[in-house]
Amino acid sequence: MSTPTRLDIIRAHQTLNDLRIFLNAKGELDSDTIKYTMSVIKKALPPKPEPTMADVEWDDDKHYLAEAEHPNYGKVIMLGLEMHGLIDFFTSPYHTKRCLAVERETLTPTGRRYTLTEVQE
């Protein structure tokens, strides 16, 4: 048996949701039976992967200085789109390079955002 890809898993979850909508619309099964059936199928599926930056369109208002998770660098701060479609970001000071650009699918947004503020001294 082959290992499902990220896209396969996402499509399986979407199909399961479509099936639930269809069964509810048909009205031939009671809602408890549908819920039970969906939960049994969902338990057999791998967990739905978190969306990556490849799944969303870059928006400066939402993504500039937003935190993301990278598989090799951990939590990073996104800066913007590079001209080849890569995303520039800052890493923590523990890495050799502190500013890099990577493919969009390697960054998973965490929902955190940062702002720059001017300090009056």
C-alpha positions, 0 to 999 in steps of 0.5 A, a space after each residue: 500500500 502506498 503512502 498517501 501524499 499531503 494532497 491525497 489526505 486533503 482530498 480525502 477529508 474534502 470528499 468525506 465532508 462532501 459525503 456528509 453534506 450529500 447524506 444530510 441532503 438525502 434525508 434517508 439517514 438520521 443525523 446520529 447515524 451520519 455522525 457515527 459513520 463520519 467519525 468511523 471513517 475520519 478515525 481511519 484517515 490520517 489527520 488533515 494537514 495544516 495549510 501551508 503558505 502554498 495554499 494561500 495567496 500572499 497578503 502583506 497585511 496578513 503575512 508580513 512579520 507573521 510567524 510560520 513553522 519551518 521543518 528545519 528552522 522551527 519558528 520563523 518570521 516571514 518578510 515577503 515574497 521574493 521575485 521567484 515566488 519564494 518567501 523571505 524570512 528571519 530565523 532565530 539567532 541560533 542558525 548560521 544564516 538568519 535571513 533565507 528564502 524558501 518554497 511556500 509549501 515549507 512554511 505553515 503559518 502559526 497565526 501569530 503576527 508581530 509589529 514594529 514599534 518605535 521606542 521613544 527614548 
